Amino acid sequence: MPQISILHETLYRYRNPVQLGAHRMMLRPRETRDLKLISFDLQLSPEAPVTWAHDVAGNAVATAIFPGMTDTLRIESRASIDLSAPAWPVFAIATSAIEYPFLYSADERTDLGALVAAQYADPAGRLSAWARGFVMGPATDTLSLLKDVSLGVSNQISYQARDLEGTQGPLETLDRGWGSCRDFAVLFAEAVRTLGFGARIVSGYLFDPTENRLGSAGAGSTHAWVEVFLPGAGWIAIDPTNRAVGSANLIPVAVARNIQQVTPVSGSFQGFSADLVELSVKVTVVQEEPVTSTMTQPAPFVRDR
């Protein structure tokens, strides 16, 4: 079970002192059966009172209200976690959902609500037709279908890191043929929703000790993927960027219907847009070194004969 440290630093610099508006931060990892949060610390400069709440999806949201003027804002979060997700998970999918198509129960469909509904306009049904191209027959293995759609995304779309804010719509990503990890996630989530699956976007961190995964800078970085709800198994993580199924190497922070709802840091300031002269984000995700004791053991007591 690796113990992992996460450092997430966000820095804003302004040409002149500005009055900051409220800032909303989603930086605290979500605890799951595969992730145990050992510690979390949030530091702000300038200092500000912080209130914590859980949103409708159960994400931990911190809100800071800054009292004065400043020309610099630094937000630093540090977390330590135990990550125990298996590399090759086995999912206990209910018998009723092993083959596609299947029906969610009335309660499941009610609770999933908008997570089953399309979030982007597609009047010609192009995305739905694209997704249905992966259905192999009247009775298709459900997990294999989800894997095929994920592979379809990664095979047909070229990965390109993008520092600019915002996310492409799914049809835009299909037409362009390229996108970042968040574009991959949006395309996959929207495609499987057209097939009737409940899906939610996940924002978090990618732990990449071998440095061979897409979307990673060094040993880790921020990342986006999708969770699909299957009866019996629950929420299954699927990362179309890296053709991966399961939560191994994935550290969730927030889940939502729409990717705009899981922005790590969002806020405002009073002034001109030209006043913002620098915005930088630095993320490190590394495995902690095991602590070795330096204490010397006492010599055993030996009785003289």
C-alpha positions as a LaTeX table, in Angstrom:
\begin{tabular}{lrrr}
\hline
Residue & $x$ (\AA) & $y$ (\AA) & $z$ (\AA) \\
\hline
Met1 & 0.00 & 0.00 & 0.00 \\
Pro2 & 1.93 & 3.09 & $-1.18$ \\
Gln3 & 1.75 & 6.26 & 0.89 \\
Ile4 & 1.64 & 9.25 & $-1.41$ \\
Ser5 & 2.26 & 12.96 & $-0.87$ \\
Ile6 & 0.50 & 15.57 & $-2.99$ \\
Leu7 & 1.52 & 19.21 & $-3.24$ \\
His8 & $-0.73$ & 21.55 & $-5.24$ \\
Glu9 & 0.38 & 25.19 & $-5.51$ \\
Thr10 & $-1.55$ & 27.92 & $-7.33$ \\
Leu11 & $-0.05$ & 31.40 & $-7.69$ \\
Tyr12 & $-1.72$ & 34.58 & $-8.95$ \\
Arg13 & 0.23 & 37.84 & $-9.39$ \\
Tyr14 & $-1.44$ & 41.19 & $-10.19$ \\
Arg15 & 0.02 & 44.36 & $-11.68$ \\
Asn16 & $-1.67$ & 46.45 & $-8.98$ \\
Pro17 & $-3.25$ & 45.56 & $-5.63$ \\
Val18 & $-6.75$ & 44.19 & $-6.24$ \\
Gln19 & $-9.72$ & 43.27 & $-4.11$ \\
Leu20 & $-10.20$ & 39.51 & $-4.26$ \\
Gly21 & $-13.66$ & 38.01 & $-4.43$ \\
Ala22 & $-14.63$ & 34.74 & $-2.78$ \\
His23 & $-12.50$ & 31.80 & $-3.91$ \\
Arg24 & $-13.85$ & 28.25 & $-4.10$ \\
Met25 & $-11.34$ & 25.41 & $-3.73$ \\
Met26 & $-11.78$ & 21.69 & $-4.38$ \\
Leu27 & $-8.42$ & 20.24 & $-3.34$ \\
Arg28 & $-9.13$ & 17.72 & $-0.56$ \\
Pro29 & $-8.94$ & 14.09 & $-1.84$ \\
Arg30 & $-12.14$ & 12.04 & $-1.55$ \\
Glu31 & $-11.85$ & 9.08 & 0.80 \\
Thr32 & $-12.99$ & 5.77 & $-0.73$ \\
Arg33 & $-12.46$ & 2.11 & 0.02 \\
Asp34 & $-9.24$ & 2.38 & $-2.02$ \\
Leu35 & $-8.03$ & 5.72 & $-0.64$ \\
Lys36 & $-7.38$ & 6.67 & 2.97 \\
Leu37 & $-6.65$ & 10.33 & 3.71 \\
Ile38 & $-3.92$ & 10.54 & 6.36 \\
Ser39 & $-3.54$ & 14.32 & 6.49 \\
Phe40 & $-4.56$ & 17.47 & 4.64 \\
Asp41 & $-3.45$ & 21.08 & 5.06 \\
Leu42 & $-4.54$ & 24.22 & 3.20 \\
Gln43 & $-2.48$ & 27.42 & 3.40 \\
Leu44 & $-3.44$ & 30.79 & 1.90 \\
Ser45 & $-1.38$ & 33.96 & 1.45 \\
Pro46 & $-2.75$ & 36.45 & 2.24 \\
Glu47 & $-4.46$ & 34.68 & 5.11 \\
Ala48 & $-8.25$ & 34.50 & 5.03 \\
Pro49 & $-11.02$ & 32.76 & 6.94 \\
Val50 & $-12.04$ & 29.49 & 5.30 \\
Thr51 & $-15.37$ & 27.71 & 5.58 \\
Trp52 & $-15.86$ & 24.06 & 4.59 \\
Ala53 & $-18.98$ & 22.43 & 3.18 \\
His54 & $-19.99$ & 19.38 & 1.14 \\
Asp55 & $-21.73$ & 20.01 & $-2.16$ \\
Val56 & $-24.58$ & 17.95 & $-3.61$ \\
Ala57 & $-22.13$ & 15.29 & $-4.84$ \\
Gly58 & $-20.39$ & 14.99 & $-1.46$ \\
Asn59 & $-17.24$ & 16.87 & $-2.52$ \\
Ala60 & $-15.37$ & 18.84 & 0.15 \\
Val61 & $-15.46$ & 22.51 & $-0.86$ \\
Ala62 & $-13.44$ & 25.24 & 0.86 \\
Thr63 & $-14.49$ & 28.88 & 0.44 \\
Ala64 & $-12.17$ & 31.76 & 1.36 \\
Ile65 & $-13.19$ & 35.40 & 1.84 \\
Phe66 & $-10.26$ & 37.82 & 1.59 \\
Pro67 & $-10.66$ & 41.01 & 3.63 \\
Gly68 & $-8.09$ & 43.36 & 2.04 \\
Met69 & $-6.21$ & 44.32 & $-1.11$ \\
Thr70 & $-3.27$ & 42.31 & $-2.42$ \\
Asp71 & $-1.04$ & 41.98 & $-5.46$ \\
Thr72 & $-0.35$ & 38.25 & $-4.87$ \\
Leu73 & $-2.48$ & 35.23 & $-4.03$ \\
Arg74 & $-0.88$ & 31.91 & $-3.17$ \\
Ile75 & $-2.93$ & 28.77 & $-2.49$ \\
Glu76 & $-1.05$ & 25.72 & $-1.28$ \\
Ser77 & $-2.56$ & 22.36 & $-0.35$ \\
Arg78 & $-0.68$ & 19.35 & 0.98 \\
Ala79 & $-2.15$ & 15.90 & 1.37 \\
Ser80 & $-0.86$ & 12.52 & 2.44 \\
Ile81 & $-2.81$ & 9.42 & 1.43 \\
Asp82 & $-2.70$ & 5.63 & 1.39 \\
Leu83 & $-3.68$ & 4.29 & $-2.03$ \\
Ser84 & $-4.64$ & 0.61 & $-2.15$ \\
Ala85 & $-6.52$ & 0.24 & $-5.46$ \\
Pro86 & $-5.56$ & $-3.02$ & $-7.23$ \\
Ala87 & $-3.95$ & $-2.89$ & $-10.66$ \\
Trp88 & $-6.28$ & $-5.62$ & $-11.97$ \\
Pro89 & $-9.66$ & $-5.16$ & $-10.24$ \\
Val90 & $-12.53$ & $-7.64$ & $-10.43$ \\
Phe91 & $-15.97$ & $-6.04$ & $-10.53$ \\
Ala92 & $-18.97$ & $-7.78$ & $-8.96$ \\
Ile93 & $-21.46$ & $-6.64$ & $-11.60$ \\
Ala94 & $-25.03$ & $-7.73$ & $-10.88$ \\
Thr95 & $-26.32$ & $-10.57$ & $-13.08$ \\
Ser96 & $-28.99$ & $-8.25$ & $-14.46$ \\
Ala97 & $-26.34$ & $-5.84$ & $-15.78$ \\
Ile98 & $-23.65$ & $-8.19$ & $-17.09$ \\
Glu99 & $-25.02$ & $-7.88$ & $-20.62$ \\
Tyr100 & $-25.97$ & $-4.68$ & $-22.43$ \\
Pro101 & $-28.62$ & $-3.41$ & $-22.81$ \\
Phe102 & $-29.88$ & $-3.58$ & $-19.25$ \\
Leu103 & $-32.22$ & $-1.47$ & $-17.16$ \\
Tyr104 & $-31.36$ & 0.40 & $-13.98$ \\
Ser105 & $-33.87$ & $-0.11$ & $-11.20$ \\
Ala106 & $-36.43$ & 2.64 & $-10.69$ \\
Asp107 & $-34.57$ & 3.88 & $-7.61$ \\
Glu108 & $-31.20$ & 3.82 & $-9.38$ \\
Arg109 & $-32.52$ & 5.74 & $-12.36$ \\
Thr110 & $-34.17$ & 8.33 & $-10.10$ \\
Asp111 & $-31.00$ & 8.82 & $-8.07$ \\
Leu112 & $-28.75$ & 8.94 & $-11.13$ \\
Gly113 & $-31.04$ & 11.59 & $-12.63$ \\
Ala114 & $-29.06$ & 14.02 & $-14.78$ \\
Leu115 & $-26.01$ & 11.73 & $-14.78$ \\
Val116 & $-27.81$ & 9.60 & $-17.37$ \\
Ala117 & $-28.92$ & 12.55 & $-19.49$ \\
Ala118 & $-26.89$ & 14.15 & $-22.30$ \\
Gln119 & $-25.26$ & 17.43 & $-21.29$ \\
Tyr120 & $-24.40$ & 18.72 & $-24.77$ \\
Ala121 & $-26.64$ & 19.47 & $-27.73$ \\
Asp122 & $-26.49$ & 16.86 & $-30.51$ \\
Pro123 & $-29.53$ & 17.51 & $-32.73$ \\
Ala124 & $-28.31$ & 15.25 & $-35.53$ \\
Gly125 & $-27.50$ & 12.37 & $-33.17$ \\
Arg126 & $-23.89$ & 12.20 & $-34.35$ \\
Leu127 & $-22.43$ & 11.29 & $-30.96$ \\
Ser128 & $-25.13$ & 8.71 & $-30.29$ \\
Ala129 & $-24.44$ & 7.07 & $-33.68$ \\
Trp130 & $-20.70$ & 7.08 & $-32.95$ \\
Ala131 & $-21.21$ & 5.43 & $-29.56$ \\
Arg132 & $-23.62$ & 2.81 & $-30.92$ \\
Gly133 & $-20.96$ & 1.76 & $-33.38$ \\
Phe134 & $-19.24$ & $-0.01$ & $-30.47$ \\
Val135 & $-22.27$ & $-2.18$ & $-29.63$ \\
Met136 & $-21.41$ & $-5.56$ & $-31.10$ \\
Gly137 & $-24.87$ & $-7.17$ & $-30.99$ \\
Pro138 & $-28.21$ & $-7.49$ & $-29.20$ \\
Ala139 & $-26.47$ & $-8.90$ & $-26.12$ \\
Thr140 & $-23.04$ & $-7.32$ & $-25.56$ \\
Asp141 & $-20.83$ & $-7.79$ & $-22.52$ \\
Thr142 & $-21.32$ & $-4.57$ & $-20.55$ \\
Leu143 & $-17.78$ & $-4.10$ & $-19.28$ \\
Ser144 & $-16.32$ & $-4.96$ & $-22.69$ \\
Leu145 & $-18.57$ & $-2.34$ & $-24.28$ \\
Leu146 & $-17.34$ & 0.35 & $-21.89$ \\
Lys147 & $-13.74$ & $-0.66$ & $-22.58$ \\
Asp148 & $-14.38$ & $-0.52$ & $-26.34$ \\
Val149 & $-15.82$ & 3.01 & $-26.13$ \\
Ser150 & $-12.81$ & 4.07 & $-24.02$ \\
Leu151 & $-10.42$ & 2.55 & $-26.57$ \\
Gly152 & $-12.37$ & 4.25 & $-29.35$ \\
Val153 & $-11.73$ & 7.61 & $-27.69$ \\
Ser154 & $-8.01$ & 7.02 & $-27.27$ \\
Asn155 & $-7.60$ & 5.45 & $-30.73$ \\
Gln156 & $-9.42$ & 8.20 & $-32.62$ \\
Ile157 & $-8.36$ & 11.22 & $-30.59$ \\
Ser158 & $-4.75$ & 12.36 & $-30.27$ \\
Tyr159 & $-3.70$ & 13.48 & $-26.81$ \\
Gln160 & $-2.45$ & 17.06 & $-26.53$ \\
Ala161 & $-1.79$ & 18.82 & $-23.25$ \\
Arg162 & $-3.56$ & 22.17 & $-23.09$ \\
Asp163 & $-2.89$ & 24.85 & $-20.48$ \\
Leu164 & $-5.75$ & 27.10 & $-21.53$ \\
Glu165 & $-8.88$ & 27.04 & $-19.40$ \\
Gly166 & $-12.06$ & 25.45 & $-20.66$ \\
Thr167 & $-13.06$ & 22.13 & $-22.17$ \\
Gln168 & $-14.05$ & 21.16 & $-25.68$ \\
Gly169 & $-17.52$ & 19.80 & $-26.31$ \\
Pro170 & $-17.63$ & 16.13 & $-27.35$ \\
Leu171 & $-18.50$ & 16.84 & $-30.99$ \\
Glu172 & $-15.75$ & 19.45 & $-31.13$ \\
Thr173 & $-13.25$ & 16.86 & $-29.90$ \\
Leu174 & $-14.44$ & 14.32 & $-32.48$ \\
Asp175 & $-14.18$ & 16.89 & $-35.28$ \\
Arg176 & $-10.75$ & 18.18 & $-34.24$ \\
Gly177 & $-9.32$ & 14.73 & $-33.53$ \\
Trp178 & $-7.28$ & 15.93 & $-30.57$ \\
Gly179 & $-7.80$ & 16.92 & $-26.95$ \\
Ser180 & $-6.51$ & 16.94 & $-23.39$ \\
Cys181 & $-7.43$ & 14.50 & $-20.62$ \\
Arg182 & $-10.48$ & 16.58 & $-19.67$ \\
Asp183 & $-11.65$ & 16.53 & $-23.30$ \\
Phe184 & $-11.22$ & 12.74 & $-23.37$ \\
Ala185 & $-13.26$ & 12.46 & $-20.16$ \\
Val186 & $-16.09$ & 14.66 & $-21.44$ \\
Leu187 & $-16.28$ & 12.77 & $-24.75$ \\
Phe188 & $-16.36$ & 9.37 & $-23.05$ \\
Ala189 & $-18.91$ & 10.38 & $-20.40$ \\
Glu190 & $-21.24$ & 11.93 & $-22.96$ \\
Ala191 & $-20.90$ & 8.95 & $-25.33$ \\
Val192 & $-21.83$ & 6.34 & $-22.70$ \\
Arg193 & $-24.73$ & 8.52 & $-21.50$ \\
Thr194 & $-26.20$ & 8.29 & $-24.99$ \\
Leu195 & $-26.12$ & 4.51 & $-24.46$ \\
Gly196 & $-28.08$ & 4.85 & $-21.22$ \\
Phe197 & $-25.26$ & 4.64 & $-18.66$ \\
Gly198 & $-25.01$ & 6.88 & $-15.61$ \\
Ala199 & $-21.63$ & 8.63 & $-15.71$ \\
Arg200 & $-19.89$ & 11.38 & $-13.77$ \\
Ile201 & $-16.72$ & 13.36 & $-14.40$ \\
Val202 & $-13.87$ & 12.98 & $-11.90$ \\
Ser203 & $-11.17$ & 15.57 & $-11.24$ \\
Gly204 & $-8.11$ & 14.64 & $-9.24$ \\
Tyr205 & $-4.51$ & 13.57 & $-9.54$ \\
Leu206 & $-2.63$ & 10.95 & $-11.52$ \\
Phe207 & 0.14 & 9.09 & $-9.68$ \\
Asp208 & 2.65 & 7.97 & $-12.30$ \\
Pro209 & 5.80 & 6.56 & $-10.70$ \\
Thr210 & 6.98 & 5.02 & $-14.00$ \\
Glu211 & 6.32 & 8.29 & $-15.88$ \\
Asn212 & 4.79 & 6.47 & $-18.84$ \\
Arg213 & 1.18 & 7.64 & $-18.68$ \\
Leu214 & $-0.48$ & 10.37 & $-20.72$ \\
Gly215 & $-1.56$ & 13.47 & $-18.88$ \\
Ser216 & 1.32 & 13.27 & $-16.43$ \\
Ala217 & 4.22 & 15.63 & $-15.86$ \\
Gly218 & 6.91 & 13.75 & $-14.01$ \\
Ala219 & 5.62 & 11.38 & $-11.35$ \\
Gly220 & 2.17 & 12.97 & $-11.17$ \\
Ser221 & $-0.18$ & 15.78 & $-12.12$ \\
Thr222 & $-3.79$ & 16.88 & $-12.12$ \\
His223 & $-6.00$ & 14.61 & $-14.21$ \\
Ala224 & $-9.58$ & 13.98 & $-15.31$ \\
Trp225 & $-11.40$ & 10.69 & $-15.90$ \\
Val226 & $-14.90$ & 9.18 & $-15.61$ \\
Glu227 & $-16.84$ & 6.92 & $-13.26$ \\
Val228 & $-19.68$ & 4.79 & $-14.65$ \\
Phe229 & $-22.33$ & 3.27 & $-12.39$ \\
Leu230 & $-23.00$ & $-0.46$ & $-12.82$ \\
Pro231 & $-25.43$ & $-2.29$ & $-10.51$ \\
Gly232 & $-23.62$ & $-4.55$ & $-8.08$ \\
Ala233 & $-20.19$ & $-3.08$ & $-8.77$ \\
Gly234 & $-21.10$ & 0.56 & $-8.09$ \\
Trp235 & $-18.98$ & 3.35 & $-9.55$ \\
Ile236 & $-16.22$ & 2.03 & $-11.85$ \\
Ala237 & $-13.34$ & 4.35 & $-12.76$ \\
Ile238 & $-12.47$ & 4.47 & $-16.46$ \\
Asp239 & $-9.57$ & 6.59 & $-17.74$ \\
Pro240 & $-9.87$ & 6.86 & $-21.54$ \\
Thr241 & $-6.68$ & 8.92 & $-21.76$ \\
Asn242 & $-4.63$ & 5.93 & $-20.56$ \\
Arg243 & $-6.95$ & 3.09 & $-21.64$ \\
Ala244 & $-7.30$ & 2.07 & $-18.00$ \\
Val245 & $-10.16$ & 0.58 & $-15.99$ \\
Gly246 & $-10.14$ & 0.75 & $-12.20$ \\
Ser247 & $-8.77$ & 3.23 & $-9.68$ \\
Ala248 & $-5.11$ & 2.22 & $-9.66$ \\
Asn249 & $-2.90$ & 5.35 & $-9.75$ \\
Leu250 & $-5.98$ & 7.62 & $-9.66$ \\
Ile251 & $-6.57$ & 10.00 & $-6.75$ \\
Pro252 & $-10.09$ & 11.49 & $-6.91$ \\
Val253 & $-10.80$ & 14.94 & $-5.49$ \\
Ala254 & $-14.24$ & 15.83 & $-6.88$ \\
Val255 & $-17.01$ & 14.24 & $-8.94$ \\
Ala256 & $-19.80$ & 16.00 & $-10.84$ \\
Arg257 & $-22.21$ & 15.90 & $-13.74$ \\
Asn258 & $-20.28$ & 18.59 & $-15.65$ \\
Ile259 & $-16.55$ & 19.20 & $-15.70$ \\
Gln260 & $-17.02$ & 22.92 & $-15.00$ \\
Gln261 & $-18.30$ & 21.89 & $-11.56$ \\
Val262 & $-14.98$ & 20.35 & $-10.49$ \\
Thr263 & $-12.53$ & 23.18 & $-11.15$ \\
Pro264 & $-9.82$ & 22.92 & $-8.45$ \\
Val265 & $-9.64$ & 26.69 & $-7.82$ \\
Ser266 & $-12.10$ & 29.33 & $-8.95$ \\
Gly267 & $-12.60$ & 32.93 & $-7.88$ \\
Ser268 & $-12.66$ & 36.56 & $-8.96$ \\
Phe269 & $-11.09$ & 39.95 & $-8.38$ \\
Gln270 & $-12.17$ & 43.54 & $-8.89$ \\
Gly271 & $-10.09$ & 45.24 & $-11.54$ \\
Phe272 & $-9.10$ & 45.02 & $-15.19$ \\
Ser273 & $-8.29$ & 41.73 & $-16.91$ \\
Ala274 & $-4.83$ & 43.14 & $-17.69$ \\
Asp275 & $-4.14$ & 43.36 & $-13.96$ \\
Leu276 & $-3.54$ & 39.61 & $-13.84$ \\
Val277 & 0.07 & 39.22 & $-14.96$ \\
Glu278 & 0.81 & 35.66 & $-13.82$ \\
Leu279 & $-1.09$ & 32.46 & $-13.13$ \\
Ser280 & 0.99 & 29.39 & $-12.41$ \\
Val281 & 0.11 & 25.95 & $-11.08$ \\
Lys282 & 2.58 & 23.43 & $-9.74$ \\
Val283 & 1.60 & 19.88 & $-8.77$ \\
Thr284 & 3.79 & 17.09 & $-7.44$ \\
Val285 & 2.53 & 13.60 & $-6.63$ \\
Val286 & 5.24 & 11.38 & $-5.16$ \\
Gln287 & 5.52 & 8.26 & $-3.07$ \\
Glu288 & 6.74 & 8.95 & 0.42 \\
Glu289 & 9.96 & 7.33 & 1.53 \\
Pro290 & 9.50 & 4.77 & 4.31 \\
Val291 & 10.62 & 6.00 & 7.69 \\
Thr292 & 13.47 & 3.97 & 9.12 \\
Ser293 & 14.19 & 4.01 & 12.81 \\
Thr294 & 17.59 & 5.26 & 14.00 \\
Met295 & 17.13 & 3.97 & 17.54 \\
Thr296 & 19.67 & 1.43 & 18.72 \\
Gln297 & 18.37 & $-1.73$ & 20.31 \\
Pro298 & 19.57 & $-2.44$ & 23.86 \\
Ala299 & 22.00 & $-5.30$ & 24.22 \\
Pro300 & 20.37 & $-8.50$ & 25.46 \\
Phe301 & 20.83 & $-9.23$ & 29.15 \\
Val302 & 23.09 & $-12.22$ & 29.73 \\
Arg303 & 23.34 & $-13.82$ & 33.14 \\
Asp304 & 26.84 & $-14.57$ & 34.34 \\
Arg305 & 27.41 & $-18.22$ & 35.01 \\
\hline
\end{tabular}
